[in-house]
Amino acid sequence: MTASSASSRATWHGRSVLAGFLLGVGAVAMVDEVVFHQLLHWHHFYDRSTTGIGLVSDGLFHAFSWFATVAALFMVGGLRRERGFRAALFAAGCLIGVGSFQLYDGLVQHKLMRLHQIRYGVDLTPYDLIWNGLAAVLLAVGIVLWVRSARARG
């Protein structure tokens, strides 16, 4: 294997993980926004102001989720054209993206910054345990898959 082909593989591997990460972040952000913000009306992205500001923050959050998703799909298209797409690394990146975003949301945005809570007027303990526990599991599975994929490629 030449130095340039090893460099190309390393780049493809990193780009596959990054594309998966962006798709995972975009997908979980979109699910959060659609389910909890729009359908259930449990909260807005920013709940410390008026409903109008909350709706604007939801729109910006939704735009962010689409940007991450579209960027990921463009990256996947480029990798497939170059024959550099690595499915296992992409899947690892997706799980890491979903888990890390959800854990960041649950710990930093909900608890530390108090931008919003999962729900209001109820005991948050079961919601927090499920939200953050699921995030930690998805993040751990993604990391294990990433490490196994890295070992398998040498």
C-alpha positions as CSV (number, residue, x, y, z in Angstrom):
1,M,0.0,0.0,0.0
2,T,1.4,3.4,-1.0
3,A,1.4,6.4,1.3
4,S,-1.1,8.2,-0.9
5,S,-3.6,5.2,-0.9
6,A,-3.2,4.9,2.9
7,S,-3.9,8.7,3.2
8,S,-7.0,8.3,0.9
9,R,-8.3,5.5,3.1
10,A,-7.8,7.4,6.3
11,T,-9.6,10.4,4.7
12,W,-12.5,8.2,3.5
13,H,-12.8,6.6,6.9
14,G,-12.8,10.0,8.7
15,R,-15.3,11.4,6.2
16,S,-17.6,8.4,6.6
17,V,-17.6,8.9,10.3
18,L,-18.2,12.6,10.0
19,A,-21.0,12.1,7.4
20,G,-22.7,9.6,9.8
21,F,-22.2,12.0,12.7
22,L,-23.9,14.9,10.8
23,L,-26.8,12.6,9.7
24,G,-27.2,11.4,13.3
25,V,-27.3,14.9,14.7
26,G,-29.6,16.1,11.9
27,A,-32.0,13.2,12.3
28,V,-32.3,13.3,16.1
29,A,-32.7,17.1,16.1
30,M,-35.4,16.7,13.5
31,V,-37.2,14.0,15.4
32,D,-36.9,16.1,18.6
33,E,-38.3,19.2,16.9
34,V,-41.1,17.5,15.1
35,V,-42.3,15.2,17.9
36,F,-41.7,17.2,21.1
37,H,-42.0,20.8,19.7
38,Q,-44.6,20.5,17.0
39,L,-46.8,17.4,17.7
40,L,-46.8,17.2,21.5
41,H,-46.2,20.9,22.2
42,W,-44.1,19.9,25.2
43,H,-41.5,22.7,24.8
44,H,-39.8,25.0,22.4
45,F,-36.0,25.1,21.7
46,Y,-35.9,28.3,23.9
47,D,-38.6,28.5,26.5
48,R,-37.3,31.4,28.6
49,S,-39.2,34.1,26.6
50,T,-42.5,34.6,24.7
51,T,-44.2,31.9,22.6
52,G,-43.2,33.9,19.5
53,I,-39.6,33.8,20.4
54,G,-40.0,30.1,21.2
55,L,-41.4,29.5,17.7
56,V,-38.6,31.4,16.1
57,S,-36.1,29.4,18.0
58,D,-37.8,26.2,16.8
59,G,-37.5,27.4,13.2
60,L,-33.8,28.0,13.6
61,F,-33.4,24.6,15.3
62,H,-35.3,23.0,12.4
63,A,-33.1,24.8,9.9
64,F,-30.0,23.5,11.7
65,S,-31.3,20.0,11.5
66,W,-31.9,20.2,7.8
67,F,-28.5,21.8,7.2
68,A,-26.7,18.9,9.1
69,T,-28.8,16.3,7.2
70,V,-28.2,17.8,3.7
71,A,-24.5,18.3,4.4
72,A,-24.3,14.6,5.5
73,L,-26.0,13.4,2.3
74,F,-23.7,15.5,0.1
75,M,-20.8,13.9,1.9
76,V,-22.2,10.4,1.4
77,G,-22.7,11.2,-2.3
78,G,-19.1,12.3,-2.7
79,L,-17.8,9.3,-0.8
80,R,-19.8,6.9,-3.0
81,R,-18.6,8.6,-6.2
82,E,-15.0,8.2,-5.0
83,R,-15.8,4.6,-3.9
84,G,-14.7,5.6,-0.4
85,F,-18.0,5.1,1.6
86,R,-17.5,2.9,4.6
87,A,-20.9,1.7,5.9
88,A,-19.8,0.5,9.3
89,L,-18.0,3.7,10.0
90,F,-21.0,5.7,8.8
91,A,-23.3,3.7,11.1
92,A,-20.9,4.3,14.0
93,G,-20.9,8.0,13.2
94,C,-24.7,8.1,13.1
95,L,-25.0,6.5,16.5
96,I,-22.3,8.7,18.0
97,G,-24.1,11.8,16.5
98,V,-27.5,10.7,17.8
99,G,-26.2,9.8,21.3
100,S,-23.9,12.8,21.7
101,F,-26.5,15.3,20.5
102,Q,-29.2,13.8,22.8
103,L,-26.9,13.7,25.8
104,Y,-25.8,17.3,25.1
105,D,-29.4,18.4,24.9
106,G,-30.4,16.5,28.0
107,L,-27.5,17.6,30.2
108,V,-26.4,21.0,28.9
109,Q,-29.5,22.5,27.4
110,H,-32.1,21.0,29.9
111,K,-30.1,21.0,33.1
112,L,-27.2,23.3,32.9
113,M,-28.5,26.2,30.7
114,R,-32.2,25.5,31.4
115,L,-33.2,26.6,27.9
116,H,-36.1,24.2,28.1
117,Q,-37.2,21.0,29.8
118,I,-38.5,17.8,28.2
119,R,-41.9,18.6,29.6
120,Y,-43.4,20.9,32.2
121,G,-45.8,20.3,35.1
122,V,-44.7,16.7,35.7
123,D,-41.9,14.9,37.6
124,L,-39.0,15.1,35.2
125,T,-37.0,12.2,36.8
126,P,-38.4,9.4,34.5
127,Y,-38.1,11.6,31.4
128,D,-34.5,12.6,32.3
129,L,-33.5,9.0,33.0
130,I,-34.9,7.7,29.8
131,W,-33.7,10.6,27.6
132,N,-30.1,10.6,29.0
133,G,-29.9,6.8,29.5
134,L,-30.9,6.2,25.9
135,A,-28.4,8.8,24.7
136,A,-25.6,7.2,26.7
137,V,-26.4,3.7,25.3
138,L,-26.5,5.0,21.7
139,L,-23.3,6.9,22.2
140,A,-21.6,3.8,23.7
141,V,-22.8,1.5,21.0
142,G,-21.5,4.0,18.4
143,I,-18.1,4.2,20.0
144,V,-17.8,0.4,20.2
145,L,-18.7,0.1,16.5
146,W,-16.2,2.7,15.6
147,V,-13.4,1.0,17.6
148,R,-14.3,-2.4,16.1
149,S,-14.3,-0.9,12.6
150,A,-11.0,0.7,13.2
151,R,-9.4,-2.5,14.4
152,A,-10.9,-4.5,11.5
153,R,-9.2,-2.1,9.0
154,G,-5.9,-2.6,10.6
